[in-house]
Amino acid sequence: MIKISCVKETPFDYAKHSSIGCGGSAIGAYYPKSVEEIESLVGALLGAKKPFITLGNLTNVLPPDGESQTSVVSTKLLTGIERTDCGVFALAGVTSGALLKACKAWNLSGAEFLAGIPCTLGGALYMNAGVSGEYIAEITESVTVLRGGKLVVLDVADCGYAYKSSVFMRSNDVIVGAHLRLQRENQENISEKLQKYHVKRAHLPKGKSMGCVFKNPTGALAGKLIEGAGLKGLRVGGAVVSEIHANFIINDKNATATQIKTLIGLIKNAVFAQYKIRLEEEIRYLP
Ligand SMILES: Cc1cc2nc3c(=O)[nH]c(=O)nc-3n(C[C@H](O)[C@H](O)[C@H](O)COP(=O)(O)OP(=O)(O)OC[C@H]3O[C@@H](n4cnc5c(N)ncnc54)[C@H](O)[C@@H]3O)c2cc1C
């Protein structure tokens, strides 16, 4: 591992750290705690030409089986949030829960749709996370990234946001933090909104998953197509299509990543055979 003064973990156990609870291990993980630490860490990794991937809560990723030679830059300790004139500036490792707690304390509204999404801010900005037509892109003013090891502030217009898509999927940027634009609101109304989003999510499947596996194709819901193709309950080894929400794959019996990938392939083929629609993964495959 690179000699650098930040918390390290060797190896990094994917089954332990990911919400899907499967996979082998990465060679190791670094946990920078400040902008200065992540800047020097990324500079050192780039300088040494060491492959790495930046990860938050690992709630939308399928790790590989076996031992990966890629290092993980975890943003879990890169937390910190401050109030600004028109919202907040938060670091990439801030979780949705911590963000919403701070916003409520500061009487700031607009991010409540993130309630219950088990993300870090960095993961949400990368994935353009959201629900029911509300996405993080809409409340983002600018995103601070490490691009080629240098800190750069990107206006939201330069982040290439579209449905479950961002420029970060096509760049090697490391998201460090973001300015979010929020409105003043009283705490009672904020609590009501949070409650509304929590209630909406109560029906989601429990257990180890990556959330929705597929993006919704234009004009259709991936979950309905999968259900319509009769795939609820379809199983490969320890991985099964949820009976509650067909766009979720649940790891209920120590599934391997390979079994989950096989199940994803079966779903795509069956949906295409029935509807001539090609489902596209929302989840990201880790190297
Ligand atoms: C039960 C459940 C419910 C879910 N519900 C929703 C939902 O309602 N709506 C929704 O949109 N999603 C949902 N998800 C999916 C997931 O929570 C979101 O996509 C979330 O934004 C991922 O954040 P994360 O911190 O876990 O990112 P990770 O899974 O750690 O990473 C996701 C991707 O972002 C990249 N990334 C992460 N942080 C950085 C960074 N700092 N810099 C550069 N790249 C980075 C990673 O390399 C990876 O490619 C759900 C997941 C689960 C398990």
The ligand as a Tripos MOL2 file, in Angstrom:
@<TRIPOS>MOLECULE
LIG
   53    58     1     0     0
SMALL
NO_CHARGES

@<TRIPOS>ATOM
      1 C1        -32.3870   -0.7380    0.2330 C.3       1 LIG1
      2 C2        -31.8960    0.2320   -0.8230 C.ar      1 LIG1
      3 C3        -32.7510    1.2400   -1.2660 C.ar      1 LIG1
      4 C4        -32.3110    2.1530   -2.2410 C.ar      1 LIG1
      5 N1        -33.1680    3.1400   -2.6680 N.ar      1 LIG1
      6 C5        -32.7470    4.0290   -3.5890 C.ar      1 LIG1
      7 C6        -33.6240    5.0680   -4.0480 C.ar      1 LIG1
      8 O1        -34.7570    5.2100   -3.6120 O.2       1 LIG1
      9 N2        -33.1520    5.9230   -4.9880 N.ar      1 LIG1
     10 C7        -31.8690    5.8380   -5.4850 C.ar      1 LIG1
     11 O2        -31.4960    6.6670   -6.3250 O.2       1 LIG1
     12 N3        -31.0400    4.8530   -5.0820 N.ar      1 LIG1
     13 C8        -31.4310    3.9680   -4.1470 C.ar      1 LIG1
     14 N4        -30.5850    2.9730   -3.7330 N.ar      1 LIG1
     15 C9        -29.2650    2.8490   -4.3460 C.3       1 LIG1
     16 C10       -28.1340    3.6270   -3.6340 C.3       1 LIG1
     17 O3        -28.4200    3.8270   -2.2720 O.3       1 LIG1
     18 C11       -27.8810    4.9680   -4.3180 C.3       1 LIG1
     19 O4        -27.5050    4.8050   -5.6640 O.3       1 LIG1
     20 C12       -26.7770    5.7730   -3.6230 C.3       1 LIG1
     21 O5        -26.6790    7.0210   -4.2340 O.3       1 LIG1
     22 C13       -25.4180    5.0870   -3.6230 C.3       1 LIG1
     23 O6        -24.6150    5.7750   -2.6770 O.3       1 LIG1
     24 P1        -23.3760    5.0620   -1.9980 P.3       1 LIG1
     25 O7        -22.7300    6.0260   -1.0950 O.co2     1 LIG1
     26 O8        -23.7880    3.7720   -1.4000 O.co2     1 LIG1
     27 O9        -22.4780    4.8120   -3.2860 O.3       1 LIG1
     28 P2        -21.6220    3.4900   -3.6190 P.3       1 LIG1
     29 O10       -22.5620    2.3420   -3.7970 O.co2     1 LIG1
     30 O11       -20.5220    3.3520   -2.6660 O.co2     1 LIG1
     31 O12       -21.0510    3.8980   -5.0500 O.3       1 LIG1
     32 C14       -21.9010    4.0060   -6.1640 C.3       1 LIG1
     33 C15       -21.0790    4.5240   -7.3350 C.3       1 LIG1
     34 O13       -20.6590    5.8580   -7.0340 O.3       1 LIG1
     35 C16       -19.2390    5.9600   -7.0840 C.3       1 LIG1
     36 N5        -18.8360    6.8590   -6.0110 N.ar      1 LIG1
     37 C17       -19.2450    6.8290   -4.7150 C.ar      1 LIG1
     38 N6        -18.7010    7.8640   -4.0330 N.ar      1 LIG1
     39 C18       -17.9020    8.5250   -4.9050 C.ar      1 LIG1
     40 C19       -17.0510    9.6680   -4.7900 C.ar      1 LIG1
     41 N7        -16.9030   10.3400   -3.6390 N.pl3     1 LIG1
     42 N8        -16.3720   10.0760   -5.8990 N.ar      1 LIG1
     43 C20       -16.5000    9.4010   -7.0710 C.ar      1 LIG1
     44 N9        -17.2930    8.3180   -7.2350 N.ar      1 LIG1
     45 C21       -17.9870    7.8830   -6.1620 C.ar      1 LIG1
     46 C22       -18.7350    4.5420   -6.8910 C.3       1 LIG1
     47 O14       -17.4570    4.3510   -7.4900 O.3       1 LIG1
     48 C23       -19.8120    3.7210   -7.5730 C.3       1 LIG1
     49 O15       -19.5770    3.6300   -8.9710 O.3       1 LIG1
     50 C24       -30.9970    2.0530   -2.7550 C.ar      1 LIG1
     51 C25       -30.1350    1.0450   -2.2800 C.ar      1 LIG1
     52 C26       -30.5720    0.1460   -1.3200 C.ar      1 LIG1
     53 C27       -29.6430   -0.9160   -0.8220 C.3       1 LIG1
@<TRIPOS>BOND
     1     1     2 1
     2     2     3 ar
     3     2    52 ar
     4     3     4 ar
     5     4     5 ar
     6     4    50 ar
     7     5     6 ar
     8     6     7 ar
     9     6    13 1
    10     7     8 2
    11     7     9 ar
    12     9    10 ar
    13    10    11 2
    14    10    12 ar
    15    12    13 ar
    16    13    14 ar
    17    14    15 1
    18    14    50 ar
    19    15    16 1
    20    16    17 1
    21    16    18 1
    22    18    19 1
    23    18    20 1
    24    20    21 1
    25    20    22 1
    26    22    23 1
    27    23    24 1
    28    24    25 2
    29    24    26 1
    30    24    27 1
    31    27    28 1
    32    28    29 2
    33    28    30 1
    34    28    31 1
    35    31    32 1
    36    32    33 1
    37    33    34 1
    38    33    48 1
    39    34    35 1
    40    35    36 1
    41    35    46 1
    42    36    37 ar
    43    36    45 ar
    44    37    38 ar
    45    38    39 ar
    46    39    40 ar
    47    39    45 ar
    48    40    41 1
    49    40    42 ar
    50    42    43 ar
    51    43    44 ar
    52    44    45 ar
    53    46    47 1
    54    46    48 1
    55    48    49 1
    56    50    51 ar
    57    51    52 ar
    58    52    53 1
@<TRIPOS>SUBSTRUCTURE
     1 LIG1         1 GROUP 0 **** ****
